[in-house]
Amino acid sequence: MKKIILLFFIILCLSLSGQYIRVENFNNNYEKVDKKHNDPAFKPGEWLKFRVHYGFLNASYATLHIKSNMIDSIPVYHVVGRGKTTGFASIFFKVDDTYESYFDKEDGKPYRFVRKLNEGGYTKDEEINFDHKKEVAVLNDKKNDRRLNITIKDSVQDLISAFYYLRNNYEFEDLVEGESLELKVLYDDDGIYKFKLKYMGKEILKTKFGKVECLKFRPMVQSGRIFKEKESLSLWVSNDMNKIPIRIKANLVVGAITADLDAYNALKYQFKIIMD
């Protein structure tokens, strides 16, 4: 149960990361990004809040907030993701996690990724700095006073930057129902992960805001200790210019986790609601 928030960020950001990039185009360099996508799907100030619940329990809330910042005189977006257990669930386990990403405003490549976890006494304090010219990412494990160099190539993203990078780099008409897609993301000292998922088509969801037309995706995961089956995850993204997650559902070996968009602020485009 204490991994609910970690699962949320992995499901949200990595599932979204894979959804819009075709396998045959995976190795494109940052400089080759189509210039027609330079107008971002988001802006500084955008804030998303998700209610994560396990069965009847409101297990936690998670937020994503984007700001402007600078790294080595380079203008960057600075996204802060936070997750925290709340209410009755916090009696059994306390989680207070923070993820941060700093990525280029022009091409979306990540410069820094920060992960600070506090999960029922288990803590982690890591920072990854990306040097794209040298094709290396330096992981600084502050808790254990350890450094590790990881070789990176092509368009590798971190857990958070992947979501925002790919919101700007796909066309709706490029999505083919039933097609499986892949993406590479650097998450921790285990190196670069490959994620595969399938586009399932369009679906209308009933939400607290009204009916929303969504694009549905099914990330592939490893069945066994946590997930019930390889296709245990489902993800719905708004079919509008914002491309924000509306719902995430994970069928676990025991029970299910669902994350619903609970609040939002400062979207760049009008949130598309279907009126009855």
C-alpha positions as CSV (number, residue, x, y, z in Angstrom):
1,M,0.0,0.0,0.0
2,K,2.8,2.4,0.7
3,K,3.8,2.3,-3.0
4,I,0.5,3.8,-4.2
5,I,2.0,7.2,-4.9
6,L,5.1,5.8,-6.6
7,L,2.8,3.7,-8.7
8,F,0.7,6.8,-9.5
9,F,3.7,8.7,-10.9
10,I,5.1,5.8,-12.8
11,I,1.7,5.0,-14.3
12,L,0.9,8.7,-15.1
13,C,4.2,9.9,-16.4
14,L,5.6,6.7,-18.0
15,S,2.3,5.7,-19.5
16,L,1.8,9.1,-21.0
17,S,5.4,9.1,-22.2
18,G,4.9,6.1,-24.4
19,Q,1.6,7.0,-25.9
20,Y,2.5,9.4,-28.6
21,I,5.8,8.3,-30.1
22,R,6.1,5.7,-32.9
23,V,8.7,2.9,-32.5
24,E,10.3,3.7,-35.9
25,N,10.8,7.3,-35.0
26,F,12.1,6.5,-31.5
27,N,15.8,7.3,-32.2
28,N,15.3,10.9,-33.5
29,N,17.6,13.4,-31.9
30,Y,16.2,16.5,-30.1
31,E,17.3,18.8,-32.9
32,K,15.0,16.8,-35.3
33,V,11.8,17.6,-33.5
34,D,9.2,19.1,-35.9
35,K,9.2,22.8,-35.5
36,K,5.4,23.0,-35.9
37,H,5.2,21.6,-32.3
38,N,7.2,24.5,-30.7
39,D,4.0,26.1,-29.4
40,P,3.6,24.1,-26.2
41,A,0.4,22.4,-25.0
42,F,1.0,23.9,-21.6
43,K,2.3,27.1,-19.9
44,P,3.9,28.1,-16.6
45,G,1.3,28.0,-13.9
46,E,-0.5,24.9,-15.0
47,W,-1.5,22.8,-12.0
48,L,-3.1,19.4,-12.0
49,K,-4.4,17.6,-8.9
50,F,-5.4,13.9,-8.9
51,R,-7.3,12.0,-6.3
52,V,-5.8,8.5,-5.9
53,H,-8.1,5.9,-4.3
54,Y,-7.7,2.3,-3.4
55,G,-11.1,0.7,-3.3
56,F,-13.3,2.8,-1.0
57,L,-10.3,4.6,0.5
58,N,-9.1,8.1,-0.6
59,A,-5.5,6.9,-0.4
60,S,-3.7,10.0,-1.5
61,Y,-3.6,13.1,-3.6
62,A,-0.9,13.9,-6.2
63,T,-0.2,17.2,-8.0
64,L,1.9,18.4,-10.9
65,H,2.8,22.1,-11.1
66,I,4.8,23.7,-13.8
67,K,7.0,26.9,-13.3
68,S,9.7,28.8,-15.1
69,N,13.3,28.6,-14.0
70,M,16.9,28.8,-15.2
71,I,19.8,26.3,-15.2
72,D,23.2,27.5,-16.2
73,S,21.5,30.6,-17.8
74,I,19.3,28.3,-19.9
75,P,15.5,29.0,-19.7
76,V,13.8,25.8,-18.4
77,Y,10.4,24.6,-17.3
78,H,10.5,23.4,-13.7
79,V,7.9,20.8,-12.8
80,V,7.2,19.7,-9.3
81,G,5.2,16.6,-8.7
82,R,4.1,15.8,-5.1
83,G,2.2,12.9,-3.6
84,K,1.0,12.4,-0.1
85,T,-1.3,10.0,1.7
86,T,-4.3,11.5,3.4
87,G,-7.1,10.7,5.8
88,F,-7.8,7.1,6.9
89,A,-5.1,5.7,4.7
90,S,-2.4,7.7,6.4
91,I,-3.1,5.8,9.6
92,F,-1.7,2.6,8.0
93,F,1.1,4.2,6.0
94,K,2.5,7.6,5.5
95,V,3.9,8.7,2.2
96,D,5.3,12.1,1.3
97,D,7.1,12.0,-2.1
98,T,8.4,14.8,-4.3
99,Y,9.6,14.6,-7.9
100,E,11.1,17.5,-9.8
101,S,12.2,17.9,-13.4
102,Y,14.0,20.8,-15.2
103,F,13.8,20.6,-19.0
104,D,14.6,22.9,-21.9
105,K,11.8,25.3,-23.0
106,E,12.9,24.9,-26.7
107,D,13.4,21.2,-27.3
108,G,12.2,19.5,-24.0
109,K,15.5,17.7,-23.2
110,P,15.9,17.2,-19.4
111,Y,18.8,18.8,-17.5
112,R,18.0,17.7,-13.9
113,F,15.7,15.2,-12.2
114,V,15.2,15.2,-8.4
115,R,13.5,12.5,-6.4
116,K,12.8,12.7,-2.6
117,L,10.9,9.9,-1.0
118,N,9.6,9.4,2.5
119,E,7.5,6.3,2.7
120,G,6.8,4.9,6.2
121,G,10.4,5.4,7.2
122,Y,12.0,4.5,3.9
123,T,13.7,7.5,2.4
124,K,15.5,8.3,-0.8
125,D,17.2,11.5,-1.9
126,E,18.5,11.4,-5.5
127,E,19.4,13.9,-8.2
128,I,20.2,13.1,-11.8
129,N,22.0,15.7,-14.0
130,F,22.0,15.2,-17.7
131,D,25.0,16.2,-20.0
132,H,23.7,15.6,-23.5
133,K,26.9,16.7,-25.2
134,K,28.9,14.0,-23.3
135,E,25.9,11.6,-23.5
136,V,26.1,10.9,-19.8
137,A,23.7,11.3,-16.9
138,V,25.3,11.6,-13.4
139,L,23.1,10.2,-10.6
140,N,23.9,11.6,-7.2
141,D,22.6,9.4,-4.4
142,K,22.8,11.9,-1.5
143,K,21.5,9.6,1.2
144,N,24.3,7.0,0.5
145,D,26.9,9.5,-0.7
146,R,27.2,7.7,-4.0
147,R,27.7,8.8,-7.6
148,L,27.0,6.9,-10.8
149,N,27.5,7.7,-14.4
150,I,24.9,6.4,-16.8
151,T,25.4,6.5,-20.6
152,I,22.5,8.1,-22.4
153,K,21.8,8.3,-26.2
154,D,19.0,9.6,-28.4
155,S,16.0,11.3,-26.9
156,V,16.1,9.9,-23.4
157,Q,13.8,11.6,-20.9
158,D,13.3,11.5,-17.1
159,L,10.1,10.3,-15.4
160,I,8.5,13.8,-15.4
161,S,9.9,15.5,-18.5
162,A,8.7,12.7,-20.7
163,F,5.1,13.6,-20.1
164,Y,5.6,17.3,-21.1
165,Y,8.0,16.6,-23.9
166,L,5.6,14.2,-25.6
167,R,2.5,16.4,-25.1
168,N,4.1,18.7,-27.7
169,N,5.3,16.1,-30.2
170,Y,2.4,14.1,-31.8
171,E,-0.5,14.6,-34.0
172,F,-4.0,13.1,-33.2
173,E,-4.2,11.6,-36.6
174,D,-0.9,9.7,-36.1
175,L,-2.5,7.4,-33.5
176,V,-3.6,4.0,-34.9
177,E,-6.0,1.9,-32.8
178,G,-4.4,-1.4,-31.8
179,E,-0.8,-0.2,-32.5
180,S,1.8,-0.8,-29.8
181,L,4.3,2.0,-29.0
182,E,7.6,2.2,-27.1
183,L,9.6,4.8,-25.2
184,K,12.9,5.0,-23.3
185,V,13.1,6.7,-19.9
186,L,15.9,7.1,-17.3
187,Y,14.4,6.6,-13.9
188,D,17.1,5.4,-11.5
189,D,20.4,3.5,-11.2
190,D,18.9,0.5,-12.9
191,G,19.4,2.4,-16.2
192,I,17.1,3.1,-19.1
193,Y,13.7,1.5,-19.2
194,K,11.7,0.6,-22.3
195,F,7.9,0.9,-22.0
196,K,5.4,-0.5,-24.4
197,L,1.7,0.3,-24.6
198,K,-1.3,0.1,-26.9
199,Y,-3.7,2.7,-28.2
200,M,-7.2,1.5,-27.6
201,G,-9.3,4.3,-29.3
202,K,-11.6,7.0,-28.1
203,E,-13.9,6.8,-25.2
204,I,-16.2,9.3,-23.3
205,L,-15.8,9.4,-19.6
206,K,-18.2,10.8,-16.9
207,T,-16.1,13.0,-14.6
208,K,-16.9,15.5,-11.8
209,F,-16.5,18.2,-14.5
210,G,-18.9,16.6,-17.0
211,K,-18.4,14.2,-19.9
212,V,-14.9,14.3,-21.5
213,E,-13.9,12.7,-24.7
214,C,-10.6,10.8,-24.1
215,L,-8.0,8.8,-25.9
216,K,-7.6,5.5,-24.2
217,F,-4.2,3.6,-23.8
218,R,-3.2,0.3,-22.3
219,P,0.4,0.2,-21.0
220,M,2.1,-3.2,-20.9
221,V,3.4,-4.2,-17.4
222,Q,4.8,-7.3,-15.9
223,S,2.2,-9.5,-14.2
224,G,2.9,-11.1,-10.9
225,R,3.6,-9.6,-7.5
226,I,1.8,-6.2,-8.1
227,F,-0.2,-6.2,-11.3
228,K,-2.8,-8.8,-12.0
229,E,-2.1,-9.2,-15.7
230,K,0.1,-7.7,-18.4
231,E,-2.7,-5.5,-19.5
232,S,-3.8,-4.4,-16.0
233,L,-3.3,-0.6,-16.6
234,S,-5.7,1.7,-18.4
235,L,-5.1,5.4,-19.1
236,W,-7.5,8.1,-20.4
237,V,-6.2,11.4,-21.8
238,S,-8.3,14.4,-22.8
239,N,-8.8,14.5,-26.6
240,D,-8.1,18.3,-26.8
241,M,-5.2,20.6,-27.1
242,N,-4.3,20.3,-23.4
243,K,-3.7,16.5,-23.6
244,I,-4.1,16.0,-19.8
245,P,-4.7,12.7,-18.0
246,I,-8.3,12.3,-16.9
247,R,-8.2,8.8,-15.3
248,I,-5.7,6.1,-14.6
249,K,-6.8,2.6,-13.4
250,A,-4.6,-0.2,-12.3
251,N,-5.9,-3.7,-11.5
252,L,-3.6,-5.1,-8.8
253,V,-3.3,-8.7,-7.5
254,V,-5.4,-7.5,-4.6
255,G,-7.9,-4.7,-5.4
256,A,-7.4,-1.8,-7.8
257,I,-6.0,1.8,-7.8
258,T,-7.8,4.6,-9.6
259,A,-6.5,8.1,-10.0
260,D,-9.0,10.8,-11.2
261,L,-8.4,14.4,-12.2
262,D,-9.8,16.3,-9.2
263,A,-8.8,19.9,-9.9
264,Y,-6.9,22.0,-12.4
265,N,-5.7,25.6,-12.9
266,A,-4.1,27.7,-15.6
267,L,-4.5,25.3,-18.6
268,K,-3.3,26.9,-21.8
269,Y,-6.4,25.9,-23.7
270,Q,-10.0,25.6,-22.8
271,F,-10.8,22.3,-21.2
272,K,-13.1,20.5,-23.6
273,I,-16.3,19.3,-21.8
274,I,-19.2,17.6,-23.7
275,M,-22.5,19.4,-23.0
276,D,-25.6,17.2,-22.9
